[in-house]
Amino acid sequence: ETLIVGSFATENDKVPTAIELVRREWQRLASGDVTEGDVDAAKAFLKGALPLSLDGTSTMAGRLLAVQRLGLDIDHLTACNARVDAVTTDMVRALARRLMRPDDLTFAIAGDPSGM
């Protein structure tokens, strides 16, 4: 089984709206409605996130330890952008159709949103 975990933070009165937005987006993805622009934006985010996540010695050491523990190649981090660039919109659509199951979506809520 595949487990996809996400999170969001909002004010209590906005929780139902946020949940509805997440459900709607999962439904859109599950239907294969993924544009080239969506994929390009995700790629840009991922390619920019890696260098920003390596903001200190302990963070870099932790990332390198994870690479070692997972048995990944020595060039895993330096080849990351090339792997991101190799992803196509068709690949994303196929994966989204397979993994995004809006009816199986479950939320754990902290706080005290009314009506939930």
N, CA, C and O atoms as CSV, one atom per row, in Angstrom:
chain,resi,resn,atom,element,x,y,z
A,1,GLU,N,N,0.841,-1.182,0.000
A,1,GLU,CA,C,0.000,0.000,0.000
A,1,GLU,C,C,0.876,1.232,0.000
A,1,GLU,O,O,1.999,1.224,0.505
A,2,THR,N,N,0.351,2.265,-0.565
A,2,THR,CA,C,1.044,3.541,-0.603
A,2,THR,C,C,0.393,4.475,0.401
A,2,THR,O,O,-0.833,4.551,0.485
A,3,LEU,N,N,1.206,5.178,1.155
A,3,LEU,CA,C,0.714,6.148,2.116
A,3,LEU,C,C,1.237,7.516,1.705
A,3,LEU,O,O,2.444,7.727,1.592
A,4,ILE,N,N,0.331,8.421,1.488
A,4,ILE,CA,C,0.689,9.797,1.166
A,4,ILE,C,C,0.258,10.643,2.350
A,4,ILE,O,O,-0.908,10.626,2.743
A,5,VAL,N,N,1.195,11.379,2.913
A,5,VAL,CA,C,0.915,12.186,4.097
A,5,VAL,C,C,1.158,13.648,3.753
A,5,VAL,O,O,2.160,13.996,3.128
A,6,GLY,N,N,0.248,14.477,4.160
A,6,GLY,CA,C,0.387,15.910,3.948
A,6,GLY,C,C,-0.118,16.651,5.167
A,6,GLY,O,O,-0.620,16.043,6.112
A,7,SER,N,N,0.012,17.934,5.144
A,7,SER,CA,C,-0.493,18.728,6.265
A,7,SER,C,C,-0.786,20.141,5.791
A,7,SER,O,O,-0.269,20.601,4.772
A,8,PHE,N,N,-1.620,20.807,6.552
A,8,PHE,CA,C,-1.838,22.232,6.352
A,8,PHE,C,C,-2.186,22.828,7.695
A,8,PHE,O,O,-2.605,22.118,8.609
A,9,ALA,N,N,-2.015,24.112,7.815
A,9,ALA,CA,C,-2.345,24.820,9.046
A,9,ALA,C,C,-3.243,25.987,8.676
A,9,ALA,O,O,-2.971,26.717,7.722
A,10,THR,N,N,-4.312,26.156,9.437
A,10,THR,CA,C,-5.223,27.257,9.192
A,10,THR,C,C,-5.995,27.552,10.467
A,10,THR,O,O,-5.867,26.833,11.459
A,11,GLU,N,N,-6.770,28.577,10.441
A,11,GLU,CA,C,-7.611,28.930,11.584
A,11,GLU,C,C,-8.766,27.935,11.673
A,11,GLU,O,O,-9.189,27.377,10.660
A,12,ASN,N,N,-9.270,27.715,12.879
A,12,ASN,CA,C,-10.331,26.740,13.107
A,12,ASN,C,C,-11.524,26.924,12.169
A,12,ASN,O,O,-12.054,25.942,11.650
A,13,ASP,N,N,-11.951,28.163,11.946
A,13,ASP,CA,C,-13.144,28.387,11.126
A,13,ASP,C,C,-12.904,28.144,9.636
A,13,ASP,O,O,-13.852,28.096,8.853
A,14,LYS,N,N,-11.633,27.992,9.245
A,14,LYS,CA,C,-11.320,27.759,7.836
A,14,LYS,C,C,-11.002,26.294,7.530
A,14,LYS,O,O,-10.723,25.956,6.379
A,15,VAL,N,N,-11.039,25.425,8.535
A,15,VAL,CA,C,-10.712,24.012,8.338
A,15,VAL,C,C,-11.640,23.336,7.322
A,15,VAL,O,O,-11.142,22.649,6.430
A,16,PRO,N,N,-12.975,23.499,7.416
A,16,PRO,CA,C,-13.830,22.850,6.413
A,16,PRO,C,C,-13.521,23.284,4.977
A,16,PRO,O,O,-13.555,22.464,4.060
A,17,THR,N,N,-13.225,24.559,4.785
A,17,THR,CA,C,-12.884,25.058,3.451
A,17,THR,C,C,-11.570,24.449,2.976
A,17,THR,O,O,-11.453,24.048,1.818
A,18,ALA,N,N,-10.593,24.379,3.856
A,18,ALA,CA,C,-9.299,23.804,3.490
A,18,ALA,C,C,-9.443,22.332,3.115
A,18,ALA,O,O,-8.832,21.875,2.149
A,19,ILE,N,N,-10.240,21.593,3.869
A,19,ILE,CA,C,-10.464,20.180,3.567
A,19,ILE,C,C,-11.149,20.040,2.213
A,19,ILE,O,O,-10.788,19.169,1.422
A,20,GLU,N,N,-12.120,20.880,1.946
A,20,GLU,CA,C,-12.816,20.829,0.658
A,20,GLU,C,C,-11.852,21.125,-0.498
A,20,GLU,O,O,-11.922,20.483,-1.546
A,21,LEU,N,N,-10.965,22.084,-0.308
A,21,LEU,CA,C,-9.980,22.403,-1.343
A,21,LEU,C,C,-9.041,21.217,-1.598
A,21,LEU,O,O,-8.721,20.911,-2.747
A,22,VAL,N,N,-8.607,20.562,-0.535
A,22,VAL,CA,C,-7.739,19.390,-0.687
A,22,VAL,C,C,-8.480,18.281,-1.417
A,22,VAL,O,O,-7.928,17.668,-2.331
A,23,ARG,N,N,-9.722,18.015,-1.026
A,23,ARG,CA,C,-10.517,16.971,-1.711
A,23,ARG,C,C,-10.699,17.292,-3.195
A,23,ARG,O,O,-10.565,16.412,-4.045
A,24,ARG,N,N,-10.999,18.535,-3.498
A,24,ARG,CA,C,-11.204,18.947,-4.888
A,24,ARG,C,C,-9.924,18.777,-5.714
A,24,ARG,O,O,-9.963,18.335,-6.862
A,25,GLU,N,N,-8.794,19.138,-5.105
A,25,GLU,CA,C,-7.516,19.012,-5.810
A,25,GLU,C,C,-7.167,17.542,-6.034
A,25,GLU,O,O,-6.669,17.184,-7.101
A,26,TRP,N,N,-7.418,16.694,-5.052
A,26,TRP,CA,C,-7.175,15.251,-5.229
A,26,TRP,C,C,-8.059,14.705,-6.341
A,26,TRP,O,O,-7.609,13.888,-7.145
A,27,GLN,N,N,-9.300,15.144,-6.395
A,27,GLN,CA,C,-10.208,14.683,-7.451
A,27,GLN,C,C,-9.700,15.119,-8.817
A,27,GLN,O,O,-9.732,14.348,-9.776
A,28,ARG,N,N,-9.236,16.353,-8.899
A,28,ARG,CA,C,-8.694,16.861,-10.160
A,28,ARG,C,C,-7.502,16.019,-10.600
A,28,ARG,O,O,-7.408,15.630,-11.765
A,29,LEU,N,N,-6.604,15.743,-9.684
A,29,LEU,CA,C,-5.431,14.943,-10.020
A,29,LEU,C,C,-5.818,13.519,-10.401
A,29,LEU,O,O,-5.285,12.958,-11.358
A,30,ALA,N,N,-6.751,12.937,-9.645
A,30,ALA,CA,C,-7.185,11.561,-9.914
A,30,ALA,C,C,-7.794,11.429,-11.301
A,30,ALA,O,O,-7.708,10.370,-11.924
A,31,SER,N,N,-8.403,12.495,-11.782
A,31,SER,CA,C,-9.018,12.455,-13.109
A,31,SER,C,C,-7.991,12.655,-14.227
A,31,SER,O,O,-8.322,12.562,-15.409
A,32,GLY,N,N,-6.750,12.930,-13.844
A,32,GLY,CA,C,-5.704,13.133,-14.844
A,32,GLY,C,C,-5.596,14.553,-15.334
A,32,GLY,O,O,-4.891,14.823,-16.306
A,33,ASP,N,N,-6.286,15.471,-14.676
A,33,ASP,CA,C,-6.271,16.878,-15.078
A,33,ASP,C,C,-5.003,17.546,-14.544
A,33,ASP,O,O,-5.049,18.338,-13.603
A,34,VAL,N,N,-3.885,17.214,-15.159
A,34,VAL,CA,C,-2.586,17.770,-14.789
A,34,VAL,C,C,-2.031,18.467,-16.030
A,34,VAL,O,O,-1.882,17.853,-17.086
A,35,THR,N,N,-1.734,19.738,-15.889
A,35,THR,CA,C,-1.245,20.492,-17.035
A,35,THR,C,C,0.282,20.521,-17.068
A,35,THR,O,O,0.954,20.228,-16.079
A,36,GLU,N,N,0.794,20.877,-18.214
A,36,GLU,CA,C,2.243,21.069,-18.365
A,36,GLU,C,C,2.724,22.140,-17.384
A,36,GLU,O,O,3.811,22.029,-16.816
A,37,GLY,N,N,1.907,23.176,-17.192
A,37,GLY,CA,C,2.252,24.240,-16.245
A,37,GLY,C,C,2.324,23.743,-14.818
A,37,GLY,O,O,3.197,24.160,-14.057
A,38,ASP,N,N,1.398,22.837,-14.440
A,38,ASP,CA,C,1.438,22.238,-13.102
A,38,ASP,C,C,2.765,21.516,-12.876
A,38,ASP,O,O,3.413,21.675,-11.841
A,39,VAL,N,N,3.150,20.719,-13.872
A,39,VAL,CA,C,4.373,19.924,-13.759
A,39,VAL,C,C,5.598,20.837,-13.753
A,39,VAL,O,O,6.527,20.617,-12.976
A,40,ASP,N,N,5.608,21.842,-14.598
A,40,ASP,CA,C,6.737,22.776,-14.629
A,40,ASP,C,C,6.885,23.504,-13.285
A,40,ASP,O,O,8.003,23.692,-12.803
A,41,ALA,N,N,5.772,23.910,-12.687
A,41,ALA,CA,C,5.819,24.596,-11.390
A,41,ALA,C,C,6.331,23.656,-10.301
A,41,ALA,O,O,7.126,24.060,-9.453
A,42,ALA,N,N,5.879,22.413,-10.326
A,42,ALA,CA,C,6.338,21.435,-9.329
A,42,ALA,C,C,7.831,21.168,-9.494
A,42,ALA,O,O,8.560,21.065,-8.508
A,43,LYS,N,N,8.279,21.056,-10.735
A,43,LYS,CA,C,9.702,20.831,-10.983
A,43,LYS,C,C,10.533,22.006,-10.461
A,43,LYS,O,O,11.559,21.798,-9.814
A,44,ALA,N,N,10.103,23.212,-10.734
A,44,ALA,CA,C,10.836,24.398,-10.275
A,44,ALA,C,C,10.910,24.416,-8.755
A,44,ALA,O,O,11.950,24.739,-8.181
A,45,PHE,N,N,9.799,24.067,-8.105
A,45,PHE,CA,C,9.788,24.029,-6.641
A,45,PHE,C,C,10.783,22.997,-6.125
A,45,PHE,O,O,11.601,23.296,-5.255
A,46,LEU,N,N,10.712,21.773,-6.667
A,46,LEU,CA,C,11.589,20.699,-6.192
A,46,LEU,C,C,13.062,21.025,-6.425
A,46,LEU,O,O,13.902,20.755,-5.567
A,47,LYS,N,N,13.371,21.594,-7.564
A,47,LYS,CA,C,14.762,21.915,-7.875
A,47,LYS,C,C,15.294,23.035,-6.987
A,47,LYS,O,O,16.492,23.089,-6.709
A,48,GLY,N,N,14.425,23.916,-6.546
A,48,GLY,CA,C,14.846,24.980,-5.641
A,48,GLY,C,C,14.840,24.566,-4.188
A,48,GLY,O,O,15.559,25.144,-3.372
A,49,ALA,N,N,14.025,23.559,-3.851
A,49,ALA,CA,C,13.885,23.157,-2.452
A,49,ALA,C,C,15.114,22.423,-1.929
A,49,ALA,O,O,15.483,22.589,-0.766
A,50,LEU,N,N,15.749,21.615,-2.770
A,50,LEU,CA,C,16.896,20.845,-2.291
A,50,LEU,C,C,18.015,21.748,-1.778
A,50,LEU,O,O,18.450,21.567,-0.641
A,51,PRO,N,N,18.498,22.708,-2.558
A,51,PRO,CA,C,19.581,23.544,-2.022
A,51,PRO,C,C,19.156,24.320,-0.769
A,51,PRO,O,O,19.954,24.515,0.148
A,52,LEU,N,N,17.910,24.753,-0.742
A,52,LEU,CA,C,17.448,25.498,0.437
A,52,LEU,C,C,17.351,24.614,1.668
A,52,LEU,O,O,17.479,25.099,2.792
A,53,SER,N,N,17.124,23.304,1.464
A,53,SER,CA,C,17.012,22.399,2.609
A,53,SER,C,C,18.373,22.056,3.203
A,53,SER,O,O,18.452,21.539,4.317
A,54,LEU,N,N,19.427,22.335,2.477
A,54,LEU,CA,C,20.784,22.054,2.964
A,54,LEU,C,C,21.389,23.316,3.558
A,54,LEU,O,O,22.401,23.826,3.076
A,55,ASP,N,N,20.752,23.808,4.612
A,55,ASP,CA,C,21.116,25.113,5.152
A,55,ASP,C,C,22.083,25.064,6.325
A,55,ASP,O,O,22.329,26.090,6.959
A,56,GLY,N,N,22.629,23.912,6.622
A,56,GLY,CA,C,23.580,23.828,7.717
A,56,GLY,C,C,24.306,22.493,7.694
A,56,GLY,O,O,23.915,21.561,6.992
A,57,THR,N,N,25.368,22.425,8.475
A,57,THR,CA,C,26.185,21.218,8.509
A,57,THR,C,C,25.388,20.006,8.957
A,57,THR,O,O,25.516,18.935,8.365
A,58,SER,N,N,24.571,20.152,9.988
A,58,SER,CA,C,23.812,18.994,10.484
A,58,SER,C,C,22.752,18.555,9.473
A,58,SER,O,O,22.480,17.362,9.336
A,59,THR,N,N,22.165,19.499,8.777
A,59,THR,CA,C,21.180,19.156,7.747
A,59,THR,C,C,21.851,18.405,6.597
A,59,THR,O,O,21.323,17.409,6.104
A,60,MET,N,N,23.010,18.890,6.179
A,60,MET,CA,C,23.730,18.213,5.100
A,60,MET,C,C,24.167,16.816,5.540
A,60,MET,O,O,24.049,15.857,4.777
A,61,ALA,N,N,24.664,16.705,6.752
A,61,ALA,CA,C,25.095,15.398,7.254
A,61,ALA,C,C,23.911,14.436,7.331
A,61,ALA,O,O,24.040,13.260,6.990
A,62,GLY,N,N,22.778,14.928,7.772
A,62,GLY,CA,C,21.580,14.090,7.844
A,62,GLY,C,C,21.136,13.609,6.475
A,62,GLY,O,O,20.741,12.453,6.318
A,63,ARG,N,N,21.197,14.482,5.490
A,63,ARG,CA,C,20.806,14.113,4.126
A,63,ARG,C,C,21.778,13.075,3.561
A,63,ARG,O,O,21.357,12.106,2.929
A,64,LEU,N,N,23.069,13.278,3.788
A,64,LEU,CA,C,24.068,12.320,3.306
A,64,LEU,C,C,23.930,10.970,4.008
A,64,LEU,O,O,24.120,9.925,3.386
A,65,LEU,N,N,23.602,10.987,5.287
A,65,LEU,CA,C,23.374,9.742,6.020
A,65,LEU,C,C,22.163,9.004,5.453
A,65,LEU,O,O,22.190,7.781,5.310
A,66,ALA,N,N,21.112,9.736,5.133
A,66,ALA,CA,C,19.919,9.113,4.540
A,66,ALA,C,C,20.255,8.480,3.194
A,66,ALA,O,O,19.785,7.383,2.892
A,67,VAL,N,N,21.058,9.157,2.388
A,67,VAL,CA,C,21.481,8.613,1.097
A,67,VAL,C,C,22.230,7.303,1.319
A,67,VAL,O,O,21.997,6.319,0.618
A,68,GLN,N,N,23.126,7.301,2.295
A,68,GLN,CA,C,23.906,6.097,2.589
A,68,GLN,C,C,23.021,4.977,3.100
A,68,GLN,O,O,23.133,3.844,2.633
A,69,ARG,N,N,22.143,5.271,4.050
A,69,ARG,CA,C,21.266,4.243,4.626
A,69,ARG,C,C,20.327,3.631,3.594
A,69,ARG,O,O,20.008,2.444,3.670
A,70,LEU,N,N,19.885,4.430,2.638
A,70,LEU,CA,C,18.977,3.941,1.603
A,70,LEU,C,C,19.718,3.236,0.468
A,70,LEU,O,O,19.094,2.700,-0.448
A,71,GLY,N,N,21.040,3.240,0.530
A,71,GLY,CA,C,21.832,2.568,-0.487
A,71,GLY,C,C,21.782,3.260,-1.837
A,71,GLY,O,O,21.905,2.613,-2.877
A,72,LEU,N,N,21.603,4.568,-1.823
A,72,LEU,CA,C,21.532,5.322,-3.075
A,72,LEU,C,C,22.932,5.598,-3.612
A,72,LEU,O,O,23.915,5.546,-2.872
A,73,ASP,N,N,23.009,5.890,-4.896
A,73,ASP,CA,C,24.286,6.181,-5.529
A,73,ASP,C,C,24.918,7.431,-4.934
A,73,ASP,O,O,24.231,8.300,-4.395
A,74,ILE,N,N,26.236,7.503,-5.042
A,74,ILE,CA,C,26.983,8.637,-4.504
A,74,ILE,C,C,26.564,9.956,-5.155
A,74,ILE,O,O,26.683,11.019,-4.546
A,75,ASP,N,N,26.072,9.882,-6.399
A,75,ASP,CA,C,25.662,11.106,-7.104
A,75,ASP,C,C,24.179,11.423,-6.915
A,75,ASP,O,O,23.623,12.240,-7.649
A,76,HIS,N,N,23.547,10.792,-5.952
A,76,HIS,CA,C,22.109,10.974,-5.758
A,76,HIS,C,C,21.719,12.454,-5.647
A,76,HIS,O,O,20.788,12.901,-6.316
A,77,LEU,N,N,22.413,13.193,-4.826
A,77,LEU,CA,C,22.057,14.601,-4.628
A,77,LEU,C,C,22.436,15.464,-5.828
A,77,LEU,O,O,21.685,16.368,-6.193
A,78,THR,N,N,23.573,15.205,-6.439
A,78,THR,CA,C,23.991,16.036,-7.573
A,78,THR,C,C,23.186,15.722,-8.832
A,78,THR,O,O,23.079,16.566,-9.722
A,79,ALA,N,N,22.621,14.522,-8.914
A,79,ALA,CA,C,21.828,14.136,-10.089
A,79,ALA,C,C,20.338,14.399,-9.896
A,79,ALA,O,O,19.528,14.086,-10.769
A,80,CYS,N,N,19.986,14.965,-8.766
A,80,CYS,CA,C,18.573,15.170,-8.429
A,80,CYS,C,C,17.847,16.005,-9.483
A,80,CYS,O,O,16.754,15.633,-9.910
A,81,ASN,N,N,18.424,17.110,-9.905
A,81,ASN,CA,C,17.760,17.975,-10.880
A,81,ASN,C,C,17.533,17.265,-12.206
A,81,ASN,O,O,16.508,17.472,-12.856
A,82,ALA,N,N,18.476,16.435,-12.605
A,82,ALA,CA,C,18.317,15.695,-13.869
A,82,ALA,C,C,17.159,14.710,-13.753
A,82,ALA,O,O,16.402,14.529,-14.707
A,83,ARG,N,N,17.016,14.076,-12.598
A,83,ARG,CA,C,15.897,13.151,-12.405
A,83,ARG,C,C,14.565,13.896,-12.398
A,83,ARG,O,O,13.577,13.403,-12.943
A,84,VAL,N,N,14.532,15.065,-11.792
A,84,VAL,CA,C,13.315,15.879,-11.795
A,84,VAL,C,C,12.985,16.300,-13.224
A,84,VAL,O,O,11.830,16.232,-13.642
A,85,ASP,N,N,13.986,16.730,-13.965
A,85,ASP,CA,C,13.767,17.153,-15.352
A,85,ASP,C,C,13.254,16.012,-16.229
A,85,ASP,O,O,12.551,16.254,-17.210
A,86,ALA,N,N,13.599,14.770,-15.885
A,86,ALA,CA,C,13.196,13.619,-16.699
A,86,ALA,C,C,11.722,13.263,-16.532
A,86,ALA,O,O,11.183,12.495,-17.329
A,87,VAL,N,N,11.062,13.807,-15.512
A,87,VAL,CA,C,9.651,13.512,-15.278
A,87,VAL,C,C,8.804,14.241,-16.316
A,87,VAL,O,O,8.982,15.435,-16.555
A,88,THR,N,N,7.882,13.501,-16.927
A,88,THR,CA,C,7.006,14.094,-17.942
A,88,THR,C,C,5.595,14.281,-17.381
A,88,THR,O,O,5.228,13.696,-16.362
A,89,THR,N,N,4.841,15.089,-18.056
A,89,THR,CA,C,3.450,15.307,-17.654
A,89,THR,C,C,2.662,14.006,-17.741
A,89,THR,O,O,1.821,13.738,-16.883
A,90,ASP,N,N,2.917,13.200,-18.756
A,90,ASP,CA,C,2.226,11.915,-18.873
A,90,ASP,C,C,2.550,10.993,-17.700
A,90,ASP,O,O,1.680,10.263,-17.226
A,91,MET,N,N,3.789,11.022,-17.234
A,91,MET,CA,C,4.168,10.211,-16.073
A,91,MET,C,C,3.387,10.652,-14.835
A,91,MET,O,O,2.888,9.821,-14.075
A,92,VAL,N,N,3.286,11.967,-14.643
A,92,VAL,CA,C,2.567,12.508,-13.486
A,92,VAL,C,C,1.087,12.147,-13.571
A,92,VAL,O,O,0.486,11.749,-12.573
A,93,ARG,N,N,0.508,12.281,-14.739
A,93,ARG,CA,C,-0.909,11.927,-14.914
A,93,ARG,C,C,-1.160,10.463,-14.569
A,93,ARG,O,O,-2.115,10.143,-13.862
A,94,ALA,N,N,-0.306,9.578,-15.065
A,94,ALA,CA,C,-0.474,8.146,-14.809
A,94,ALA,C,C,-0.342,7.839,-13.321
A,94,ALA,O,O,-1.122,7.062,-12.771
A,95,LEU,N,N,0.641,8.450,-12.676
A,95,LEU,CA,C,0.834,8.221,-11.247
A,95,LEU,C,C,-0.327,8.785,-10.438
A,95,LEU,O,O,-0.785,8.154,-9.485
A,96,ALA,N,N,-0.800,9.957,-10.810
A,96,ALA,CA,C,-1.926,10.567,-10.089
A,96,ALA,C,C,-3.178,9.717,-10.222
A,96,ALA,O,O,-3.905,9.525,-9.247
A,97,ARG,N,N,-3.437,9.208,-11.417
A,97,ARG,CA,C,-4.614,8.345,-11.608
A,97,ARG,C,C,-4.532,7.100,-10.735
A,97,ARG,O,O,-5.548,6.611,-10.240
A,98,ARG,N,N,-3.312,6.588,-10.551
A,98,ARG,CA,C,-3.134,5.358,-9.777
A,98,ARG,C,C,-3.176,5.600,-8.264
A,98,ARG,O,O,-3.732,4.788,-7.524
A,99,LEU,N,N,-2.596,6.704,-7.804
A,99,LEU,CA,C,-2.428,6.912,-6.366
A,99,LEU,C,C,-3.475,7.801,-5.704
A,99,LEU,O,O,-3.804,7.594,-4.536
A,100,MET,N,N,-3.996,8.772,-6.418
A,100,MET,CA,C,-4.906,9.734,-5.810
A,100,MET,C,C,-6.314,9.148,-5.776
A,100,MET,O,O,-6.988,9.067,-6.803
A,101,ARG,N,N,-6.745,8.743,-4.594
A,101,ARG,CA,C,-8.077,8.165,-4.420
A,101,ARG,C,C,-8.848,9.045,-3.429
A,101,ARG,O,O,-8.794,8.821,-2.220
A,102,PRO,N,N,-9.557,10.035,-3.945
A,102,PRO,CA,C,-10.237,10.994,-3.067
A,102,PRO,C,C,-11.177,10.343,-2.056
A,102,PRO,O,O,-11.336,10.863,-0.951
A,103,ASP,N,N,-11.802,9.226,-2.404
A,103,ASP,CA,C,-12.720,8.578,-1.470
A,103,ASP,C,C,-11.993,7.970,-0.274
A,103,ASP,O,O,-12.608,7.731,0.765
A,104,ASP,N,N,-10.697,7.717,-0.407
A,104,ASP,CA,C,-9.909,7.138,0.685
A,104,ASP,C,C,-9.218,8.193,1.533
A,104,ASP,O,O,-8.538,7.860,2.504
A,105,LEU,N,N,-9.383,9.446,1.180
A,105,LEU,CA,C,-8.711,10.535,1.879
A,105,LEU,C,C,-9.236,10.647,3.310
A,105,LEU,O,O,-10.445,10.671,3.541
A,106,THR,N,N,-8.308,10.717,4.263
A,106,THR,CA,C,-8.655,10.802,5.680
A,106,THR,C,C,-7.913,11.992,6.287
A,106,THR,O,O,-6.775,12.283,5.919
A,107,PHE,N,N,-8.563,12.663,7.205
A,107,PHE,CA,C,-7.956,13.822,7.859
A,107,PHE,C,C,-7.924,13.616,9.363
A,107,PHE,O,O,-8.905,13.162,9.951
A,108,ALA,N,N,-6.800,13.949,9.988
A,108,ALA,CA,C,-6.666,14.024,11.438
A,108,ALA,C,C,-6.621,15.512,11.770
A,108,ALA,O,O,-5.771,16.238,11.253
A,109,ILE,N,N,-7.514,15.962,12.612
A,109,ILE,CA,C,-7.653,17.386,12.862
A,109,ILE,C,C,-7.274,17.702,14.298
A,109,ILE,O,O,-7.784,17.086,15.235
A,110,ALA,N,N,-6.376,18.664,14.468
A,110,ALA,CA,C,-6.027,19.173,15.780
A,110,ALA,C,C,-6.654,20.562,15.905
A,110,ALA,O,O,-6.789,21.275,14.911
A,111,GLY,N,N,-7.022,20.932,17.082
A,111,GLY,CA,C,-7.692,22.210,17.265
A,111,GLY,C,C,-9.148,21.983,17.580
A,111,GLY,O,O,-9.530,20.900,18.022
A,112,ASP,N,N,-9.962,22.993,17.358
A,112,ASP,CA,C,-11.384,22.889,17.700
A,112,ASP,C,C,-12.242,23.558,16.649
A,112,ASP,O,O,-12.959,24.514,16.945
A,113,PRO,N,N,-12.172,23.052,15.396
A,113,PRO,CA,C,-13.036,23.645,14.385
A,113,PRO,C,C,-14.493,23.273,14.630
A,113,PRO,O,O,-14.801,22.110,14.890
A,114,SER,N,N,-15.379,24.238,14.551
A,114,SER,CA,C,-16.795,23.969,14.809
A,114,SER,C,C,-17.388,23.109,13.698
A,114,SER,O,O,-17.040,23.272,12.529
A,115,GLY,N,N,-18.274,22.205,14.061
A,115,GLY,CA,C,-18.962,21.364,13.110
A,115,GLY,C,C,-18.148,20.196,12.594
A,115,GLY,O,O,-18.578,19.505,11.670
A,116,MET,N,N,-16.995,19.964,13.166
A,116,MET,CA,C,-16.145,18.860,12.687
A,116,MET,C,C,-16.135,17.734,13.711
A,116,MET,O,O,-15.480,16.713,13.500
